[in-house]
Amino acid sequence: MKEEWMKTPVELPELPWEKNALAPVISANTIDFHYGKHHKAYVDKTLELTRGTELEGKTLEEIVVAASADPAKKVLFNNAAQVWNHDFYWKSLAPAGKVALPAELKDRLENDFGSLDEFKKQLVNAGMAQFGSGWAWVILKDGKLSIDKTPNAEEPWSQDRFAVLTLDVWEHAYYLDYQNKRQAYLEAVVDQLLNWDYMLANLKKA
């Protein structure tokens, strides 16, 4: 994977908004745990597992590709891929009302899904259909936007599916706010917090 957009360093990035900016859909308390504990732990573990190896100093993408090819590096893959997925997830979100749906993207969604409502429905359904922990994705494949899902730390780009947006459906993404109501979390995020500008920017990069 040589794309310029996939040169991610192994570090805990700054959030693109304040910790309370997504409330009440996602609370500052959830962000504190999700970003400050879970995401940070994946970063720390990736750095620990690569220290003193041939992968030290490599990008996340290089680490994920190398680790995915070696069953002995499954723990490294899980942690590195989770760092990448979380980096992407935070940028997929924006405070409610801050990012309007661009006409260009609205046209594309209507063309590829039939309607904006159908797109939202399919994205929520993918998150609900992912049994256990994982991710729901909007991807570009064969020139068309579609919905995908992956379990655990799996990501789509190493399988030539270009990600343009993602939603985290691990329990730590929503449990403090919604308990077992994953669908309520997904519907609220899809209705109010999607970063349409980021999605369109990724689509243009493809």
Rosetta constraint file for C-alpha pairs under 8 A:
AtomPair CA 1 CA 6 HARMONIC 7.19 0.50
AtomPair CA 1 CA 61 HARMONIC 7.32 0.50
AtomPair CA 1 CA 62 HARMONIC 7.96 0.50
AtomPair CA 1 CA 158 HARMONIC 7.63 0.50
AtomPair CA 2 CA 6 HARMONIC 6.94 0.50
AtomPair CA 3 CA 7 HARMONIC 7.54 0.50
AtomPair CA 6 CA 61 HARMONIC 6.44 0.50
AtomPair CA 7 CA 59 HARMONIC 5.89 0.50
AtomPair CA 7 CA 60 HARMONIC 7.27 0.50
AtomPair CA 7 CA 61 HARMONIC 6.82 0.50
AtomPair CA 8 CA 59 HARMONIC 5.46 0.50
AtomPair CA 8 CA 60 HARMONIC 5.50 0.50
AtomPair CA 8 CA 61 HARMONIC 6.80 0.50
AtomPair CA 8 CA 84 HARMONIC 7.57 0.50
AtomPair CA 9 CA 58 HARMONIC 7.59 0.50
AtomPair CA 9 CA 59 HARMONIC 5.05 0.50
AtomPair CA 9 CA 60 HARMONIC 5.94 0.50
AtomPair CA 10 CA 43 HARMONIC 6.45 0.50
AtomPair CA 10 CA 46 HARMONIC 7.56 0.50
AtomPair CA 10 CA 47 HARMONIC 7.16 0.50
AtomPair CA 10 CA 58 HARMONIC 7.98 0.50
AtomPair CA 10 CA 59 HARMONIC 6.38 0.50
AtomPair CA 10 CA 60 HARMONIC 5.79 0.50
AtomPair CA 10 CA 80 HARMONIC 7.98 0.50
AtomPair CA 10 CA 83 HARMONIC 7.64 0.50
AtomPair CA 11 CA 43 HARMONIC 6.00 0.50
AtomPair CA 12 CA 39 HARMONIC 7.40 0.50
AtomPair CA 12 CA 40 HARMONIC 6.13 0.50
AtomPair CA 12 CA 43 HARMONIC 6.39 0.50
AtomPair CA 13 CA 87 HARMONIC 7.24 0.50
AtomPair CA 15 CA 19 HARMONIC 7.73 0.50
AtomPair CA 15 CA 90 HARMONIC 6.80 0.50
AtomPair CA 16 CA 90 HARMONIC 7.09 0.50
AtomPair CA 16 CA 91 HARMONIC 6.59 0.50
AtomPair CA 17 CA 21 HARMONIC 6.19 0.50
AtomPair CA 17 CA 94 HARMONIC 7.48 0.50
AtomPair CA 17 CA 95 HARMONIC 7.65 0.50
AtomPair CA 19 CA 27 HARMONIC 7.85 0.50
AtomPair CA 19 CA 28 HARMONIC 5.06 0.50
AtomPair CA 19 CA 31 HARMONIC 6.08 0.50
AtomPair CA 19 CA 32 HARMONIC 7.28 0.50
AtomPair CA 20 CA 27 HARMONIC 6.24 0.50
AtomPair CA 20 CA 28 HARMONIC 4.50 0.50
AtomPair CA 20 CA 31 HARMONIC 7.95 0.50
AtomPair CA 21 CA 28 HARMONIC 7.72 0.50
AtomPair CA 21 CA 95 HARMONIC 5.53 0.50
AtomPair CA 22 CA 26 HARMONIC 5.23 0.50
AtomPair CA 22 CA 27 HARMONIC 6.51 0.50
AtomPair CA 22 CA 28 HARMONIC 7.60 0.50
AtomPair CA 22 CA 94 HARMONIC 7.10 0.50
AtomPair CA 22 CA 95 HARMONIC 4.97 0.50
AtomPair CA 22 CA 96 HARMONIC 6.77 0.50
AtomPair CA 22 CA 193 HARMONIC 7.31 0.50
AtomPair CA 23 CA 27 HARMONIC 4.69 0.50
AtomPair CA 23 CA 28 HARMONIC 6.74 0.50
AtomPair CA 25 CA 185 HARMONIC 7.44 0.50
AtomPair CA 25 CA 188 HARMONIC 6.29 0.50
AtomPair CA 25 CA 189 HARMONIC 6.75 0.50
AtomPair CA 25 CA 192 HARMONIC 7.95 0.50
AtomPair CA 26 CA 30 HARMONIC 6.54 0.50
AtomPair CA 26 CA 31 HARMONIC 7.36 0.50
AtomPair CA 26 CA 174 HARMONIC 7.41 0.50
AtomPair CA 26 CA 177 HARMONIC 6.87 0.50
AtomPair CA 27 CA 31 HARMONIC 6.48 0.50
AtomPair CA 27 CA 177 HARMONIC 6.87 0.50
AtomPair CA 28 CA 32 HARMONIC 6.06 0.50
AtomPair CA 29 CA 33 HARMONIC 6.53 0.50
AtomPair CA 29 CA 176 HARMONIC 7.75 0.50
AtomPair CA 30 CA 34 HARMONIC 5.79 0.50
AtomPair CA 30 CA 172 HARMONIC 7.75 0.50
AtomPair CA 30 CA 173 HARMONIC 7.03 0.50
AtomPair CA 30 CA 174 HARMONIC 7.13 0.50
AtomPair CA 30 CA 176 HARMONIC 6.13 0.50
AtomPair CA 30 CA 177 HARMONIC 7.08 0.50
AtomPair CA 31 CA 35 HARMONIC 5.40 0.50
AtomPair CA 31 CA 36 HARMONIC 7.11 0.50
AtomPair CA 32 CA 36 HARMONIC 5.02 0.50
AtomPair CA 32 CA 37 HARMONIC 7.07 0.50
AtomPair CA 33 CA 37 HARMONIC 4.93 0.50
AtomPair CA 33 CA 38 HARMONIC 6.49 0.50
AtomPair CA 33 CA 172 HARMONIC 7.86 0.50
AtomPair CA 34 CA 38 HARMONIC 5.08 0.50
AtomPair CA 34 CA 39 HARMONIC 6.23 0.50
AtomPair CA 34 CA 172 HARMONIC 6.23 0.50
AtomPair CA 34 CA 173 HARMONIC 6.26 0.50
AtomPair CA 35 CA 39 HARMONIC 4.86 0.50
AtomPair CA 35 CA 40 HARMONIC 6.44 0.50
AtomPair CA 36 CA 40 HARMONIC 5.66 0.50
AtomPair CA 37 CA 41 HARMONIC 5.92 0.50
AtomPair CA 38 CA 42 HARMONIC 6.47 0.50
AtomPair CA 39 CA 43 HARMONIC 6.46 0.50
AtomPair CA 39 CA 82 HARMONIC 7.56 0.50
AtomPair CA 39 CA 83 HARMONIC 6.35 0.50
AtomPair CA 39 CA 86 HARMONIC 6.69 0.50
AtomPair CA 40 CA 44 HARMONIC 6.13 0.50
AtomPair CA 41 CA 45 HARMONIC 6.04 0.50
AtomPair CA 42 CA 46 HARMONIC 6.10 0.50
AtomPair CA 42 CA 79 HARMONIC 4.90 0.50
AtomPair CA 42 CA 80 HARMONIC 6.77 0.50
AtomPair CA 42 CA 82 HARMONIC 6.50 0.50
AtomPair CA 42 CA 83 HARMONIC 5.79 0.50
AtomPair CA 43 CA 47 HARMONIC 6.28 0.50
AtomPair CA 43 CA 79 HARMONIC 7.14 0.50
AtomPair CA 43 CA 80 HARMONIC 7.15 0.50
AtomPair CA 43 CA 83 HARMONIC 5.97 0.50
AtomPair CA 44 CA 48 HARMONIC 6.14 0.50
AtomPair CA 45 CA 49 HARMONIC 6.06 0.50
AtomPair CA 45 CA 76 HARMONIC 7.81 0.50
AtomPair CA 45 CA 79 HARMONIC 6.58 0.50
AtomPair CA 46 CA 50 HARMONIC 6.19 0.50
AtomPair CA 46 CA 76 HARMONIC 6.12 0.50
AtomPair CA 46 CA 79 HARMONIC 5.74 0.50
AtomPair CA 46 CA 80 HARMONIC 5.60 0.50
AtomPair CA 47 CA 51 HARMONIC 5.92 0.50
AtomPair CA 47 CA 56 HARMONIC 7.51 0.50
AtomPair CA 49 CA 76 HARMONIC 6.41 0.50
AtomPair CA 50 CA 54 HARMONIC 7.46 0.50
AtomPair CA 50 CA 55 HARMONIC 5.49 0.50
AtomPair CA 50 CA 56 HARMONIC 4.86 0.50
AtomPair CA 50 CA 76 HARMONIC 7.98 0.50
AtomPair CA 51 CA 55 HARMONIC 7.68 0.50
AtomPair CA 51 CA 56 HARMONIC 5.31 0.50
AtomPair CA 52 CA 56 HARMONIC 6.28 0.50
AtomPair CA 55 CA 62 HARMONIC 7.95 0.50
AtomPair CA 55 CA 63 HARMONIC 6.33 0.50
AtomPair CA 58 CA 62 HARMONIC 6.09 0.50
AtomPair CA 58 CA 63 HARMONIC 6.41 0.50
AtomPair CA 59 CA 63 HARMONIC 6.25 0.50
AtomPair CA 60 CA 64 HARMONIC 6.01 0.50
AtomPair CA 60 CA 80 HARMONIC 6.17 0.50
AtomPair CA 60 CA 81 HARMONIC 7.46 0.50
AtomPair CA 60 CA 83 HARMONIC 7.82 0.50
AtomPair CA 60 CA 84 HARMONIC 6.64 0.50
AtomPair CA 61 CA 65 HARMONIC 6.12 0.50
AtomPair CA 61 CA 84 HARMONIC 7.86 0.50
AtomPair CA 62 CA 66 HARMONIC 6.14 0.50
AtomPair CA 63 CA 67 HARMONIC 5.90 0.50
AtomPair CA 63 CA 77 HARMONIC 7.37 0.50
AtomPair CA 63 CA 80 HARMONIC 6.86 0.50
AtomPair CA 64 CA 68 HARMONIC 5.87 0.50
AtomPair CA 64 CA 76 HARMONIC 7.88 0.50
AtomPair CA 64 CA 77 HARMONIC 5.42 0.50
AtomPair CA 64 CA 80 HARMONIC 6.01 0.50
AtomPair CA 64 CA 81 HARMONIC 5.96 0.50
AtomPair CA 65 CA 69 HARMONIC 6.54 0.50
AtomPair CA 65 CA 158 HARMONIC 7.07 0.50
AtomPair CA 66 CA 70 HARMONIC 6.82 0.50
AtomPair CA 67 CA 71 HARMONIC 7.43 0.50
AtomPair CA 67 CA 72 HARMONIC 8.00 0.50
AtomPair CA 67 CA 73 HARMONIC 5.06 0.50
AtomPair CA 67 CA 74 HARMONIC 6.46 0.50
AtomPair CA 67 CA 76 HARMONIC 6.30 0.50
AtomPair CA 67 CA 77 HARMONIC 5.00 0.50
AtomPair CA 68 CA 73 HARMONIC 7.21 0.50
AtomPair CA 68 CA 74 HARMONIC 6.88 0.50
AtomPair CA 68 CA 77 HARMONIC 5.88 0.50
AtomPair CA 70 CA 74 HARMONIC 7.15 0.50
AtomPair CA 73 CA 77 HARMONIC 6.19 0.50
AtomPair CA 74 CA 78 HARMONIC 6.15 0.50
AtomPair CA 75 CA 79 HARMONIC 6.35 0.50
AtomPair CA 76 CA 80 HARMONIC 5.98 0.50
AtomPair CA 77 CA 81 HARMONIC 5.75 0.50
AtomPair CA 77 CA 153 HARMONIC 7.95 0.50
AtomPair CA 78 CA 82 HARMONIC 6.07 0.50
AtomPair CA 78 CA 152 HARMONIC 7.88 0.50
AtomPair CA 78 CA 153 HARMONIC 5.35 0.50
AtomPair CA 78 CA 154 HARMONIC 7.65 0.50
AtomPair CA 79 CA 83 HARMONIC 6.32 0.50
AtomPair CA 79 CA 153 HARMONIC 7.56 0.50
AtomPair CA 80 CA 84 HARMONIC 6.43 0.50
AtomPair CA 81 CA 85 HARMONIC 6.05 0.50
AtomPair CA 81 CA 153 HARMONIC 5.66 0.50
AtomPair CA 81 CA 154 HARMONIC 6.75 0.50
AtomPair CA 81 CA 155 HARMONIC 6.93 0.50
AtomPair CA 82 CA 86 HARMONIC 5.99 0.50
AtomPair CA 82 CA 153 HARMONIC 5.30 0.50
AtomPair CA 83 CA 87 HARMONIC 6.17 0.50
AtomPair CA 84 CA 88 HARMONIC 6.30 0.50
AtomPair CA 85 CA 89 HARMONIC 6.06 0.50
AtomPair CA 85 CA 153 HARMONIC 7.58 0.50
AtomPair CA 85 CA 155 HARMONIC 7.03 0.50
AtomPair CA 85 CA 166 HARMONIC 7.98 0.50
AtomPair CA 86 CA 90 HARMONIC 6.22 0.50
AtomPair CA 86 CA 168 HARMONIC 7.92 0.50
AtomPair CA 87 CA 91 HARMONIC 6.77 0.50
AtomPair CA 88 CA 92 HARMONIC 6.25 0.50
AtomPair CA 88 CA 165 HARMONIC 7.44 0.50
AtomPair CA 88 CA 166 HARMONIC 6.99 0.50
AtomPair CA 89 CA 93 HARMONIC 6.77 0.50
AtomPair CA 89 CA 165 HARMONIC 7.31 0.50
AtomPair CA 89 CA 166 HARMONIC 5.55 0.50
AtomPair CA 89 CA 167 HARMONIC 6.16 0.50
AtomPair CA 89 CA 168 HARMONIC 6.82 0.50
AtomPair CA 91 CA 195 HARMONIC 7.18 0.50
AtomPair CA 91 CA 198 HARMONIC 6.90 0.50
AtomPair CA 92 CA 165 HARMONIC 5.56 0.50
AtomPair CA 92 CA 166 HARMONIC 6.26 0.50
AtomPair CA 92 CA 167 HARMONIC 7.65 0.50
AtomPair CA 92 CA 194 HARMONIC 6.11 0.50
AtomPair CA 92 CA 195 HARMONIC 5.12 0.50
AtomPair CA 92 CA 196 HARMONIC 7.86 0.50
AtomPair CA 92 CA 198 HARMONIC 6.35 0.50
AtomPair CA 92 CA 199 HARMONIC 7.04 0.50
AtomPair CA 93 CA 193 HARMONIC 5.32 0.50
AtomPair CA 93 CA 194 HARMONIC 4.90 0.50
AtomPair CA 93 CA 195 HARMONIC 4.81 0.50
AtomPair CA 94 CA 98 HARMONIC 6.72 0.50
AtomPair CA 94 CA 99 HARMONIC 6.81 0.50
AtomPair CA 94 CA 193 HARMONIC 5.12 0.50
AtomPair CA 94 CA 194 HARMONIC 5.93 0.50
AtomPair CA 94 CA 195 HARMONIC 4.96 0.50
AtomPair CA 95 CA 99 HARMONIC 7.65 0.50
AtomPair CA 95 CA 192 HARMONIC 7.79 0.50
AtomPair CA 95 CA 193 HARMONIC 5.76 0.50
AtomPair CA 96 CA 192 HARMONIC 5.14 0.50
AtomPair CA 96 CA 193 HARMONIC 5.19 0.50
AtomPair CA 97 CA 192 HARMONIC 7.17 0.50
AtomPair CA 97 CA 193 HARMONIC 7.89 0.50
AtomPair CA 99 CA 194 HARMONIC 7.96 0.50
AtomPair CA 99 CA 195 HARMONIC 6.21 0.50
AtomPair CA 99 CA 196 HARMONIC 6.44 0.50
AtomPair CA 99 CA 197 HARMONIC 6.84 0.50
AtomPair CA 100 CA 196 HARMONIC 6.94 0.50
AtomPair CA 100 CA 197 HARMONIC 7.97 0.50
AtomPair CA 101 CA 105 HARMONIC 6.86 0.50
AtomPair CA 101 CA 106 HARMONIC 6.48 0.50
AtomPair CA 101 CA 196 HARMONIC 5.60 0.50
AtomPair CA 101 CA 197 HARMONIC 7.49 0.50
AtomPair CA 102 CA 106 HARMONIC 6.19 0.50
AtomPair CA 102 CA 196 HARMONIC 7.14 0.50
AtomPair CA 102 CA 197 HARMONIC 7.35 0.50
AtomPair CA 103 CA 107 HARMONIC 6.11 0.50
AtomPair CA 104 CA 108 HARMONIC 6.42 0.50
AtomPair CA 105 CA 109 HARMONIC 6.12 0.50
AtomPair CA 105 CA 196 HARMONIC 7.74 0.50
AtomPair CA 105 CA 200 HARMONIC 6.26 0.50
AtomPair CA 106 CA 110 HARMONIC 6.14 0.50
AtomPair CA 106 CA 116 HARMONIC 7.05 0.50
AtomPair CA 107 CA 111 HARMONIC 6.07 0.50
AtomPair CA 108 CA 112 HARMONIC 6.11 0.50
AtomPair CA 109 CA 113 HARMONIC 5.64 0.50
AtomPair CA 109 CA 114 HARMONIC 7.23 0.50
AtomPair CA 109 CA 115 HARMONIC 6.59 0.50
AtomPair CA 109 CA 116 HARMONIC 6.10 0.50
AtomPair CA 109 CA 119 HARMONIC 6.82 0.50
AtomPair CA 109 CA 145 HARMONIC 7.53 0.50
AtomPair CA 110 CA 114 HARMONIC 4.65 0.50
AtomPair CA 110 CA 115 HARMONIC 4.23 0.50
AtomPair CA 110 CA 116 HARMONIC 5.74 0.50
AtomPair CA 110 CA 119 HARMONIC 7.96 0.50
AtomPair CA 111 CA 115 HARMONIC 7.35 0.50
AtomPair CA 112 CA 144 HARMONIC 6.45 0.50
AtomPair CA 112 CA 145 HARMONIC 6.05 0.50
AtomPair CA 112 CA 146 HARMONIC 7.47 0.50
AtomPair CA 113 CA 118 HARMONIC 6.10 0.50
AtomPair CA 113 CA 119 HARMONIC 5.58 0.50
AtomPair CA 113 CA 145 HARMONIC 7.95 0.50
AtomPair CA 113 CA 146 HARMONIC 7.77 0.50
AtomPair CA 114 CA 118 HARMONIC 6.55 0.50
AtomPair CA 114 CA 119 HARMONIC 7.76 0.50
AtomPair CA 115 CA 119 HARMONIC 6.43 0.50
AtomPair CA 116 CA 120 HARMONIC 6.33 0.50
AtomPair CA 117 CA 121 HARMONIC 6.08 0.50
AtomPair CA 118 CA 122 HARMONIC 6.10 0.50
AtomPair CA 119 CA 123 HARMONIC 6.23 0.50
AtomPair CA 120 CA 124 HARMONIC 6.21 0.50
AtomPair CA 120 CA 190 HARMONIC 6.38 0.50
AtomPair CA 120 CA 191 HARMONIC 7.72 0.50
AtomPair CA 121 CA 125 HARMONIC 6.04 0.50
AtomPair CA 122 CA 126 HARMONIC 6.08 0.50
AtomPair CA 122 CA 147 HARMONIC 6.81 0.50
AtomPair CA 123 CA 127 HARMONIC 6.48 0.50
AtomPair CA 123 CA 136 HARMONIC 6.78 0.50
AtomPair CA 123 CA 137 HARMONIC 7.43 0.50
AtomPair CA 123 CA 138 HARMONIC 7.50 0.50
AtomPair CA 123 CA 147 HARMONIC 6.23 0.50
AtomPair CA 123 CA 190 HARMONIC 7.88 0.50
AtomPair CA 124 CA 128 HARMONIC 6.29 0.50
AtomPair CA 124 CA 183 HARMONIC 7.05 0.50
AtomPair CA 124 CA 186 HARMONIC 5.71 0.50
AtomPair CA 124 CA 187 HARMONIC 6.32 0.50
AtomPair CA 124 CA 190 HARMONIC 7.40 0.50
AtomPair CA 125 CA 129 HARMONIC 5.94 0.50
AtomPair CA 126 CA 130 HARMONIC 6.29 0.50
AtomPair CA 126 CA 136 HARMONIC 5.73 0.50
AtomPair CA 126 CA 147 HARMONIC 7.08 0.50
AtomPair CA 126 CA 148 HARMONIC 6.70 0.50
AtomPair CA 126 CA 149 HARMONIC 6.05 0.50
AtomPair CA 127 CA 135 HARMONIC 6.69 0.50
AtomPair CA 127 CA 136 HARMONIC 5.06 0.50
AtomPair CA 127 CA 149 HARMONIC 7.07 0.50
AtomPair CA 127 CA 167 HARMONIC 7.54 0.50
AtomPair CA 127 CA 169 HARMONIC 6.24 0.50
AtomPair CA 127 CA 183 HARMONIC 7.91 0.50
AtomPair CA 127 CA 186 HARMONIC 7.19 0.50
AtomPair CA 128 CA 182 HARMONIC 7.12 0.50
AtomPair CA 128 CA 183 HARMONIC 6.49 0.50
AtomPair CA 130 CA 134 HARMONIC 6.44 0.50
AtomPair CA 130 CA 135 HARMONIC 7.34 0.50
AtomPair CA 130 CA 136 HARMONIC 7.65 0.50
AtomPair CA 130 CA 149 HARMONIC 6.55 0.50
AtomPair CA 130 CA 150 HARMONIC 7.22 0.50
AtomPair CA 130 CA 151 HARMONIC 6.79 0.50
AtomPair CA 130 CA 169 HARMONIC 7.87 0.50
AtomPair CA 131 CA 151 HARMONIC 7.71 0.50
AtomPair CA 132 CA 151 HARMONIC 7.49 0.50
AtomPair CA 132 CA 152 HARMONIC 7.82 0.50
AtomPair CA 132 CA 170 HARMONIC 7.34 0.50
AtomPair CA 133 CA 151 HARMONIC 6.01 0.50
AtomPair CA 133 CA 152 HARMONIC 5.11 0.50
AtomPair CA 133 CA 169 HARMONIC 6.01 0.50
AtomPair CA 133 CA 170 HARMONIC 4.42 0.50
AtomPair CA 133 CA 171 HARMONIC 6.87 0.50
AtomPair CA 134 CA 149 HARMONIC 7.34 0.50
AtomPair CA 134 CA 150 HARMONIC 5.58 0.50
AtomPair CA 134 CA 151 HARMONIC 4.13 0.50
AtomPair CA 134 CA 152 HARMONIC 4.30 0.50
AtomPair CA 134 CA 153 HARMONIC 6.50 0.50
AtomPair CA 134 CA 154 HARMONIC 7.51 0.50
AtomPair CA 134 CA 168 HARMONIC 6.59 0.50
AtomPair CA 134 CA 169 HARMONIC 5.40 0.50
AtomPair CA 134 CA 170 HARMONIC 5.58 0.50
AtomPair CA 135 CA 149 HARMONIC 5.51 0.50
AtomPair CA 135 CA 150 HARMONIC 5.30 0.50
AtomPair CA 135 CA 151 HARMONIC 6.43 0.50
AtomPair CA 135 CA 152 HARMONIC 7.36 0.50
AtomPair CA 135 CA 153 HARMONIC 7.97 0.50
AtomPair CA 135 CA 166 HARMONIC 6.77 0.50
AtomPair CA 135 CA 167 HARMONIC 5.74 0.50
AtomPair CA 135 CA 168 HARMONIC 4.89 0.50
AtomPair CA 135 CA 169 HARMONIC 5.36 0.50
AtomPair CA 135 CA 170 HARMONIC 7.36 0.50
AtomPair CA 136 CA 147 HARMONIC 7.38 0.50
AtomPair CA 136 CA 148 HARMONIC 5.94 0.50
AtomPair CA 136 CA 149 HARMONIC 4.36 0.50
AtomPair CA 136 CA 150 HARMONIC 6.64 0.50
AtomPair CA 136 CA 166 HARMONIC 5.66 0.50
AtomPair CA 136 CA 167 HARMONIC 5.15 0.50
AtomPair CA 136 CA 168 HARMONIC 6.66 0.50
AtomPair CA 136 CA 169 HARMONIC 7.14 0.50
AtomPair CA 137 CA 147 HARMONIC 5.74 0.50
AtomPair CA 137 CA 148 HARMONIC 5.01 0.50
AtomPair CA 137 CA 149 HARMONIC 5.67 0.50
AtomPair CA 137 CA 150 HARMONIC 7.95 0.50
AtomPair CA 137 CA 163 HARMONIC 6.66 0.50
AtomPair CA 137 CA 164 HARMONIC 7.56 0.50
AtomPair CA 137 CA 165 HARMONIC 5.76 0.50
AtomPair CA 137 CA 166 HARMONIC 4.38 0.50
AtomPair CA 137 CA 167 HARMONIC 6.42 0.50
AtomPair CA 138 CA 145 HARMONIC 6.79 0.50
AtomPair CA 138 CA 146 HARMONIC 5.84 0.50
AtomPair CA 138 CA 147 HARMONIC 4.78 0.50
AtomPair CA 138 CA 148 HARMONIC 6.27 0.50
AtomPair CA 138 CA 163 HARMONIC 6.02 0.50
AtomPair CA 138 CA 164 HARMONIC 5.65 0.50
AtomPair CA 138 CA 165 HARMONIC 5.07 0.50
AtomPair CA 138 CA 166 HARMONIC 6.23 0.50
AtomPair CA 139 CA 145 HARMONIC 5.63 0.50
AtomPair CA 139 CA 146 HARMONIC 5.48 0.50
AtomPair CA 139 CA 147 HARMONIC 6.11 0.50
AtomPair CA 139 CA 148 HARMONIC 6.79 0.50
AtomPair CA 139 CA 156 HARMONIC 8.00 0.50
AtomPair CA 139 CA 161 HARMONIC 6.11 0.50
AtomPair CA 139 CA 162 HARMONIC 5.29 0.50
AtomPair CA 139 CA 163 HARMONIC 4.36 0.50
AtomPair CA 139 CA 164 HARMONIC 5.51 0.50
AtomPair CA 139 CA 165 HARMONIC 7.14 0.50
AtomPair CA 140 CA 144 HARMONIC 5.41 0.50
AtomPair CA 140 CA 145 HARMONIC 4.56 0.50
AtomPair CA 140 CA 146 HARMONIC 6.31 0.50
AtomPair CA 140 CA 161 HARMONIC 6.25 0.50
AtomPair CA 140 CA 162 HARMONIC 5.12 0.50
AtomPair CA 140 CA 163 HARMONIC 6.42 0.50
AtomPair CA 140 CA 164 HARMONIC 7.10 0.50
AtomPair CA 140 CA 203 HARMONIC 7.48 0.50
AtomPair CA 140 CA 206 HARMONIC 7.87 0.50
AtomPair CA 141 CA 145 HARMONIC 6.53 0.50
AtomPair CA 141 CA 146 HARMONIC 7.30 0.50
AtomPair CA 141 CA 160 HARMONIC 7.82 0.50
AtomPair CA 141 CA 161 HARMONIC 5.67 0.50
AtomPair CA 141 CA 162 HARMONIC 6.58 0.50
AtomPair CA 150 CA 154 HARMONIC 5.48 0.50
AtomPair CA 150 CA 155 HARMONIC 6.35 0.50
AtomPair CA 150 CA 156 HARMONIC 7.33 0.50
AtomPair CA 152 CA 170 HARMONIC 7.84 0.50
AtomPair CA 156 CA 160 HARMONIC 6.88 0.50
AtomPair CA 156 CA 161 HARMONIC 5.17 0.50
AtomPair CA 156 CA 162 HARMONIC 6.85 0.50
AtomPair CA 156 CA 163 HARMONIC 6.66 0.50
AtomPair CA 157 CA 161 HARMONIC 4.76 0.50
AtomPair CA 157 CA 162 HARMONIC 5.24 0.50
AtomPair CA 157 CA 163 HARMONIC 6.35 0.50
AtomPair CA 162 CA 206 HARMONIC 7.30 0.50
AtomPair CA 163 CA 202 HARMONIC 7.69 0.50
AtomPair CA 164 CA 198 HARMONIC 7.74 0.50
AtomPair CA 164 CA 199 HARMONIC 5.13 0.50
AtomPair CA 164 CA 200 HARMONIC 7.60 0.50
AtomPair CA 164 CA 202 HARMONIC 5.16 0.50
AtomPair CA 164 CA 203 HARMONIC 6.01 0.50
AtomPair CA 165 CA 198 HARMONIC 7.77 0.50
AtomPair CA 165 CA 199 HARMONIC 5.66 0.50
AtomPair CA 167 CA 186 HARMONIC 7.94 0.50
AtomPair CA 168 CA 173 HARMONIC 6.22 0.50
AtomPair CA 169 CA 173 HARMONIC 6.36 0.50
AtomPair CA 169 CA 174 HARMONIC 7.67 0.50
AtomPair CA 169 CA 182 HARMONIC 7.53 0.50
AtomPair CA 170 CA 174 HARMONIC 7.63 0.50
AtomPair CA 171 CA 175 HARMONIC 5.36 0.50
AtomPair CA 172 CA 176 HARMONIC 7.41 0.50
AtomPair CA 174 CA 178 HARMONIC 5.68 0.50
AtomPair CA 174 CA 179 HARMONIC 6.88 0.50
AtomPair CA 174 CA 182 HARMONIC 7.07 0.50
AtomPair CA 174 CA 185 HARMONIC 6.43 0.50
AtomPair CA 175 CA 179 HARMONIC 4.11 0.50
AtomPair CA 175 CA 180 HARMONIC 6.39 0.50
AtomPair CA 175 CA 181 HARMONIC 7.90 0.50
AtomPair CA 178 CA 182 HARMONIC 6.89 0.50
AtomPair CA 178 CA 184 HARMONIC 7.18 0.50
AtomPair CA 178 CA 185 HARMONIC 6.47 0.50
AtomPair CA 181 CA 185 HARMONIC 6.67 0.50
AtomPair CA 182 CA 186 HARMONIC 6.21 0.50
AtomPair CA 183 CA 187 HARMONIC 5.96 0.50
AtomPair CA 184 CA 188 HARMONIC 6.10 0.50
AtomPair CA 185 CA 189 HARMONIC 6.18 0.50
AtomPair CA 186 CA 190 HARMONIC 6.02 0.50
AtomPair CA 187 CA 191 HARMONIC 5.95 0.50
AtomPair CA 188 CA 192 HARMONIC 5.90 0.50
AtomPair CA 188 CA 193 HARMONIC 7.52 0.50
AtomPair CA 189 CA 193 HARMONIC 4.84 0.50
AtomPair CA 189 CA 194 HARMONIC 6.50 0.50
AtomPair CA 190 CA 194 HARMONIC 5.80 0.50
AtomPair CA 195 CA 199 HARMONIC 6.44 0.50
AtomPair CA 196 CA 200 HARMONIC 6.11 0.50
AtomPair CA 197 CA 201 HARMONIC 6.06 0.50
AtomPair CA 198 CA 202 HARMONIC 6.20 0.50
AtomPair CA 199 CA 203 HARMONIC 6.19 0.50
AtomPair CA 200 CA 204 HARMONIC 6.19 0.50
AtomPair CA 201 CA 205 HARMONIC 6.32 0.50
AtomPair CA 202 CA 206 HARMONIC 6.48 0.50
